[in-house]
């Protein structure tokens, strides 16, 4: 009797659908670009929190600010594209280190 073991997302065939949500996998290494947050421009409207398809942007009421979970952020740019104050920009990780 063989035991059936679940595959990780990296082992799935191209165009395969995973039986788990992305919270079961650390998918943050998919990204090329990552959001960079300018706190001076941010008005905490929470648009980015509501529109992030992975829940990688979270509101922290105890800190009064948003927080990014880069272990799940795929760098899709929806948060930066929809930010009304343009407080989020998408940059390559190497560009962010230079700032």
C-alpha positions in Angstrom: 0.0 0.0 0.0 1.6 3.3 -1.1 1.0 6.4 0.9 -0.2 9.4 -1.1 1.8 12.5 -0.2 0.7 16.0 -1.2 2.9 18.0 -3.5 4.1 21.5 -2.8 3.3 24.3 -5.2 6.7 24.1 -6.8 6.1 20.4 -7.7 2.8 21.0 -9.4 2.6 20.8 -13.2 2.2 24.0 -15.2 -1.5 25.1 -15.1 -2.2 22.7 -12.3 -4.6 23.8 -9.5 -3.5 23.3 -6.0 -6.1 21.8 -3.6 -5.1 24.2 -0.9 -5.4 28.0 -0.5 -2.2 30.0 -0.8 -2.1 30.3 3.0 -0.9 26.7 2.9 2.2 27.7 0.9 4.7 30.5 1.3 4.2 32.0 -2.2 6.2 35.3 -1.6 9.1 34.0 -3.6 7.1 34.3 -6.8 7.4 38.1 -6.9 9.8 40.2 -9.0 8.5 43.5 -7.7 7.5 44.3 -4.1 5.4 47.1 -2.7 7.3 50.0 -1.0 5.2 52.0 1.4 5.6 55.8 1.9 4.1 56.5 5.3 4.1 60.2 4.7 1.6 59.9 1.8 -0.5 57.2 3.4 -3.9 58.2 4.8 -4.8 54.7 6.0 -7.8 54.4 3.7 -7.2 50.6 3.7 -7.9 50.3 -0.1 -4.8 48.1 -0.3 -6.0 45.9 2.5 -9.3 45.3 0.9 -8.0 44.7 -2.6 -5.0 42.4 -1.9 -6.0 39.1 -3.4 -3.6 37.2 -1.0 -4.3 39.0 2.2 -0.7 40.0 2.3 -1.6 43.6 3.4 -3.1 43.8 6.8 -4.4 46.6 9.0 -2.8 46.8 12.4 -5.2 48.9 14.5 -2.9 48.4 17.5 -0.1 50.2 15.6 -2.3 52.4 13.5 -0.7 51.4 10.2 -0.8 48.7 7.5 1.7 45.9 7.5 2.9 43.7 4.6 3.4 39.9 4.9 6.1 39.3 2.2 5.9 35.6 2.7 2.6 35.7 0.7 2.9 38.9 -1.4 3.2 37.9 -5.0 4.1 41.3 -6.3 1.0 41.7 -8.4 0.9 45.5 -7.9 -2.9 45.8 -7.3 -2.2 47.6 -4.0 0.1 50.2 -5.7 -2.1 50.6 -8.8 -5.3 51.3 -6.7 -3.8 53.4 -3.9 -5.5 56.8 -4.2 -2.6 58.7 -2.6 0.1 56.7 -4.5 1.8 55.9 -1.2 2.7 52.5 -2.6 5.1 51.9 -5.4 6.4 48.7 -6.9 10.1 48.2 -6.9 12.5 45.3 -7.4 14.0 44.1 -4.1 17.5 45.2 -5.2 16.2 48.8 -5.9 14.6 48.9 -2.4 18.0 48.1 -0.7 19.6 51.1 -2.3 17.1 53.6 -0.7 
